[in-house]
Amino acid sequence: MFDVRTPESVTFSYELAGLGSRALAVLLDLLVQIALVSLLFWGLIFAAGHIHVAPVHHTTPEGERFARNIAVGFLIFVVFVIFFGYFIVLEVVWNGQTIGKKALGIRVVRDGGYPLDWGASLVRNLVRVGEMLFGSYALSAICALVSPQNKRIGDIAAGTIVVRVGKQATLPHFEPTNQAVYAATGYVSGEERALIHRFIERRDTLQSDRRRDLAARLAGRVRDRVPADLQRLDDEALLERL
């Protein structure tokens, strides 16, 4: 388990993803990438066999060599984008998950529990290039084993951790528990703080529509009491500040 303490003095825990689940996720992603590259080359071969190109007269050997180099360079670029852009785009768009991570129930977050952004995803996945070139993730596996937070080299560079995702759940009665007592602040009551705390803890396990609805309801209860600079925040950002 990995404990995170927010600036608002709220502490919550993440279950760190193990090396085995992370390795299986990478393997699944690799199979998806190989399938994408195979489809790309199959499509090019199919197109080459069915598209008639009129011969170009007076083409020099140098011109043909240049055209081949351009084609090869383009293919190398596309393959690079598939193998590394795949991770960058999916991790940001899918809230820290790729197809492999989603299948294994894990995701990437920034240190402190914040959602992954483009900068962090770019750094951790560009470092992945070096990790693959030097030992095919062997150094990263060793780094994850000795790191208290199971971080590979890319995670250290980007300030990220890989955590387990809780099972999808709904909250039919969103009421505060009796396990903790929350003091009132200048803007919210103790009961409202308990509701907000429970929402922040469980929001990643909620369906997206349910999550937005609960955030809007909770933020709507307190928005008119907070300062103007906080009122301009979106629902979840406002709840995080409280």
One Martini backbone bead per residue (centre of mass of N, CA, C, O) as a GRO file, in nm:
protein
  242
    1MET     BB    1   0.100   0.035   0.016
    2PHE     BB    2   0.011   0.388  -0.064
    3ASP     BB    3   0.045   0.694   0.087
    4VAL     BB    4  -0.157   0.998   0.062
    5ARG     BB    5  -0.107   1.353   0.117
    6THR     BB    6  -0.278   1.625   0.113
    7PRO     BB    7  -0.299   1.968   0.150
    8GLU     BB    8  -0.581   1.902   0.325
    9SER     BB    9  -0.512   1.649   0.518
   10VAL     BB   10  -0.568   1.400   0.329
   11THR     BB   11  -0.575   1.043   0.355
   12PHE     BB   12  -0.471   0.798   0.111
   13SER     BB   13  -0.482   0.478  -0.064
   14TYR     BB   14  -0.266   0.264  -0.252
   15GLU     BB   15  -0.231  -0.009  -0.464
   16LEU     BB   16   0.033  -0.152  -0.579
   17ALA     BB   17   0.173  -0.263  -0.856
   18GLY     BB   18   0.308  -0.536  -0.972
   19LEU     BB   19   0.539  -0.681  -1.172
   20GLY     BB   20   0.357  -0.895  -1.305
   21SER     BB   21   0.121  -0.712  -1.405
   22ARG     BB   22   0.301  -0.522  -1.569
   23ALA     BB   23   0.421  -0.734  -1.763
   24LEU     BB   24   0.150  -0.832  -1.882
   25ALA     BB   25   0.062  -0.558  -1.992
   26VAL     BB   26   0.299  -0.523  -2.188
   27LEU     BB   27   0.244  -0.781  -2.350
   28LEU     BB   28  -0.037  -0.702  -2.452
   29ASP     BB   29   0.054  -0.441  -2.590
   30LEU     BB   30   0.251  -0.576  -2.785
   31LEU     BB   31   0.039  -0.743  -2.937
   32VAL     BB   32  -0.119  -0.500  -3.039
   33GLN     BB   33   0.116  -0.366  -3.193
   34ILE     BB   34   0.176  -0.601  -3.383
   35ALA     BB   35  -0.102  -0.598  -3.513
   36LEU     BB   36  -0.083  -0.310  -3.627
   37VAL     BB   37   0.170  -0.354  -3.802
   38SER     BB   38   0.057  -0.589  -3.969
   39LEU     BB   39  -0.177  -0.426  -4.092
   40LEU     BB   40  -0.002  -0.219  -4.230
   41PHE     BB   41   0.160  -0.412  -4.419
   42TRP     BB   42  -0.081  -0.548  -4.546
   43GLY     BB   43  -0.196  -0.289  -4.670
   44LEU     BB   44   0.051  -0.221  -4.847
   45ILE     BB   45   0.055  -0.484  -5.010
   46PHE     BB   46  -0.231  -0.463  -5.118
   47ALA     BB   47  -0.194  -0.189  -5.260
   48ALA     BB   48   0.046  -0.269  -5.443
   49GLY     BB   49  -0.133  -0.503  -5.595
   50HIS     BB   50  -0.393  -0.283  -5.682
   51ILE     BB   51  -0.210  -0.041  -5.766
   52HIS     BB   52  -0.163   0.152  -6.050
   53VAL     BB   53   0.151   0.270  -6.168
   54ALA     BB   54   0.287   0.482  -6.362
   55PRO     BB   55   0.552   0.511  -6.539
   56VAL     BB   56   0.868   0.669  -6.494
   57HIS     BB   57   1.053   0.857  -6.685
   58HIS     BB   58   1.379   0.936  -6.638
   59THR     BB   59   1.484   0.773  -6.394
   60THR     BB   60   1.714   0.780  -6.159
   61PRO     BB   61   1.891   0.605  -5.934
   62GLU     BB   62   1.890   0.832  -5.725
   63GLY     BB   63   1.582   0.874  -5.721
   64GLU     BB   64   1.507   0.587  -5.632
   65ARG     BB   65   1.671   0.588  -5.369
   66PHE     BB   66   1.526   0.829  -5.241
   67ALA     BB   67   1.240   0.706  -5.239
   68ARG     BB   68   1.312   0.464  -5.063
   69ASN     BB   69   1.410   0.624  -4.817
   70ILE     BB   70   1.145   0.766  -4.764
   71ALA     BB   71   0.972   0.511  -4.720
   72VAL     BB   72   1.138   0.392  -4.490
   73GLY     BB   73   1.122   0.637  -4.300
   74PHE     BB   74   0.815   0.634  -4.274
   75LEU     BB   75   0.786   0.349  -4.154
   76ILE     BB   76   0.959   0.400  -3.903
   77PHE     BB   77   0.783   0.625  -3.790
   78VAL     BB   78   0.518   0.465  -3.763
   79VAL     BB   79   0.627   0.246  -3.576
   80PHE     BB   80   0.712   0.435  -3.350
   81VAL     BB   81   0.430   0.549  -3.294
   82ILE     BB   82   0.299   0.280  -3.219
   83PHE     BB   83   0.504   0.197  -2.980
   84PHE     BB   84   0.487   0.501  -2.823
   85GLY     BB   85   0.222   0.658  -2.878
   86TYR     BB   86   0.032   0.455  -2.755
   87PHE     BB   87   0.099   0.515  -2.456
   88ILE     BB   88   0.062   0.820  -2.443
   89VAL     BB   89  -0.234   0.844  -2.538
   90LEU     BB   90  -0.383   0.631  -2.364
   91GLU     BB   91  -0.297   0.727  -2.078
   92VAL     BB   92  -0.447   1.000  -2.105
   93VAL     BB   93  -0.733   0.922  -2.219
   94TRP     BB   94  -0.748   0.655  -1.998
   95ASN     BB   95  -0.647   0.728  -1.715
   96GLY     BB   96  -0.361   0.550  -1.720
   97GLN     BB   97  -0.443   0.357  -1.965
   98THR     BB   98  -0.431   0.059  -2.134
   99ILE     BB   99  -0.517  -0.233  -2.254
  100GLY     BB  100  -0.339  -0.391  -2.054
  101LYS     BB  101  -0.410  -0.235  -1.794
  102LYS     BB  102  -0.713  -0.283  -1.803
  103ALA     BB  103  -0.698  -0.597  -1.794
  104LEU     BB  104  -0.520  -0.579  -1.505
  105GLY     BB  105  -0.610  -0.335  -1.315
  106ILE     BB  106  -0.430  -0.075  -1.402
  107ARG     BB  107  -0.254   0.244  -1.329
  108VAL     BB  108  -0.150   0.577  -1.389
  109VAL     BB  109   0.004   0.808  -1.163
  110ARG     BB  110   0.084   1.068  -0.992
  111ASP     BB  111   0.234   1.202  -0.758
  112GLY     BB  112  -0.032   1.226  -0.519
  113GLY     BB  113  -0.276   1.110  -0.722
  114TYR     BB  114  -0.264   1.239  -0.989
  115PRO     BB  115  -0.333   1.277  -1.294
  116LEU     BB  116  -0.230   1.211  -1.596
  117ASP     BB  117  -0.019   1.377  -1.817
  118TRP     BB  118   0.152   1.459  -2.096
  119GLY     BB  119   0.431   1.504  -1.972
  120ALA     BB  120   0.457   1.241  -1.805
  121SER     BB  121   0.402   1.044  -2.038
  122LEU     BB  122   0.634   1.131  -2.220
  123VAL     BB  123   0.869   1.068  -2.030
  124ARG     BB  124   0.812   0.764  -1.952
  125ASN     BB  125   0.811   0.674  -2.271
  126LEU     BB  126   1.092   0.770  -2.359
  127VAL     BB  127   1.246   0.601  -2.151
  128ARG     BB  128   1.152   0.328  -2.270
  129VAL     BB  129   1.354   0.317  -2.497
  130GLY     BB  130   1.604   0.269  -2.318
  131GLU     BB  131   1.492   0.018  -2.169
  132MET     BB  132   1.480  -0.160  -2.429
  133LEU     BB  133   1.780  -0.130  -2.527
  134PHE     BB  134   1.865  -0.192  -2.211
  135GLY     BB  135   1.768  -0.518  -2.149
  136SER     BB  136   1.464  -0.544  -2.185
  137TYR     BB  137   1.373  -0.428  -1.884
  138ALA     BB  138   1.578  -0.523  -1.667
  139LEU     BB  139   1.642  -0.256  -1.519
  140SER     BB  140   1.347  -0.195  -1.448
  141ALA     BB  141   1.293  -0.446  -1.278
  142ILE     BB  142   1.507  -0.387  -1.065
  143CYS     BB  143   1.401  -0.110  -0.985
  144ALA     BB  144   1.116  -0.210  -0.891
  145LEU     BB  145   1.222  -0.406  -0.667
  146VAL     BB  146   1.385  -0.170  -0.496
  147SER     BB  147   1.138  -0.003  -0.489
  148PRO     BB  148   0.896   0.108  -0.269
  149GLN     BB  149   0.701   0.197  -0.542
  150ASN     BB  150   0.756   0.029  -0.804
  151LYS     BB  151   0.973   0.181  -0.980
  152ARG     BB  152   1.070   0.273  -1.268
  153ILE     BB  153   1.261   0.478  -1.445
  154GLY     BB  154   1.024   0.638  -1.575
  155ASP     BB  155   0.883   0.704  -1.304
  156ILE     BB  156   1.107   0.872  -1.180
  157ALA     BB  157   1.125   1.087  -1.409
  158ALA     BB  158   0.793   1.153  -1.401
  159GLY     BB  159   0.638   1.106  -1.130
  160THR     BB  160   0.526   0.796  -1.103
  161ILE     BB  161   0.261   0.548  -1.057
  162VAL     BB  162   0.144   0.209  -1.013
  163VAL     BB  163  -0.195   0.105  -0.981
  164ARG     BB  164  -0.474  -0.018  -0.854
  165VAL     BB  165  -0.804  -0.096  -0.948
  166GLY     BB  166  -1.101  -0.081  -0.850
  167LYS     BB  167  -1.393  -0.194  -0.846
  168GLN     BB  168  -1.685  -0.147  -0.966
  169ALA     BB  169  -1.903   0.102  -0.816
  170THR     BB  170  -2.187   0.179  -0.616
  171LEU     BB  171  -2.386   0.444  -0.438
  172PRO     BB  172  -2.695   0.436  -0.311
  173HIS     BB  173  -2.580   0.562  -0.020
  174PHE     BB  174  -2.444   0.881   0.031
  175GLU     BB  175  -2.298   0.837   0.334
  176PRO     BB  176  -2.157   0.883   0.617
  177THR     BB  177  -1.948   0.753   0.833
  178ASN     BB  178  -1.846   0.644   1.177
  179GLN     BB  179  -1.520   0.626   1.160
  180ALA     BB  180  -1.525   0.946   1.123
  181VAL     BB  181  -1.446   1.280   1.227
  182TYR     BB  182  -1.542   1.603   1.100
  183ALA     BB  183  -1.457   1.913   1.094
  184ALA     BB  184  -1.543   2.219   1.070
  185THR     BB  185  -1.547   2.491   0.857
  186GLY     BB  186  -1.592   2.795   0.698
  187TYR     BB  187  -1.765   2.625   0.453
  188VAL     BB  188  -1.806   2.343   0.606
  189SER     BB  189  -1.925   2.074   0.735
  190GLY     BB  190  -1.863   1.775   0.875
  191GLU     BB  191  -2.049   1.614   0.689
  192GLU     BB  192  -1.944   1.732   0.420
  193ARG     BB  193  -1.653   1.640   0.452
  194ALA     BB  194  -1.720   1.337   0.455
  195LEU     BB  195  -1.844   1.326   0.174
  196ILE     BB  196  -1.599   1.434   0.021
  197HIS     BB  197  -1.395   1.224   0.115
  198ARG     BB  198  -1.545   0.975   0.001
  199PHE     BB  199  -1.544   1.063  -0.292
  200ILE     BB  200  -1.236   1.089  -0.336
  201GLU     BB  201  -1.177   0.788  -0.268
  202ARG     BB  202  -1.416   0.664  -0.493
  203ARG     BB  203  -1.410   0.789  -0.787
  204ASP     BB  204  -1.237   0.563  -0.946
  205THR     BB  205  -1.494   0.345  -0.908
  206LEU     BB  206  -1.673   0.514  -1.090
  207GLN     BB  207  -1.877   0.601  -1.301
  208SER     BB  208  -1.869   0.877  -1.492
  209ASP     BB  209  -2.161   0.973  -1.449
  210ARG     BB  210  -2.169   0.934  -1.140
  211ARG     BB  211  -1.929   1.116  -1.077
  212ARG     BB  212  -2.043   1.384  -1.192
  213ASP     BB  213  -2.302   1.392  -1.024
  214LEU     BB  214  -2.177   1.394  -0.739
  215ALA     BB  215  -1.994   1.640  -0.778
  216ALA     BB  216  -2.224   1.841  -0.841
  217ARG     BB  217  -2.382   1.806  -0.576
  218LEU     BB  218  -2.158   1.879  -0.376
  219ALA     BB  219  -2.069   2.151  -0.500
  220GLY     BB  220  -2.358   2.286  -0.486
  221ARG     BB  221  -2.367   2.305  -0.166
  222VAL     BB  222  -2.081   2.508  -0.149
  223ARG     BB  223  -2.023   2.729  -0.368
  224ASP     BB  224  -2.170   2.990  -0.228
  225ARG     BB  225  -1.943   2.990   0.028
  226VAL     BB  226  -1.706   3.043  -0.138
  227PRO     BB  227  -1.475   3.186  -0.286
  228ALA     BB  228  -1.438   3.309  -0.602
  229ASP     BB  229  -1.184   3.138  -0.685
  230LEU     BB  230  -1.340   2.864  -0.625
  231GLN     BB  231  -1.599   2.898  -0.803
  232ARG     BB  232  -1.430   2.862  -1.082
  233LEU     BB  233  -1.417   2.579  -1.037
  234ASP     BB  234  -1.459   2.274  -1.077
  235ASP     BB  235  -1.602   2.034  -0.903
  236GLU     BB  236  -1.349   1.857  -0.826
  237ALA     BB  237  -1.154   2.087  -0.761
  238LEU     BB  238  -1.320   2.198  -0.527
  239LEU     BB  239  -1.321   1.941  -0.350
  240GLU     BB  240  -1.012   1.921  -0.321
  241ARG     BB  241  -0.981   2.201  -0.166
  242LEU     BB  242  -1.178   2.099   0.082
   0.00000   0.00000   0.00000
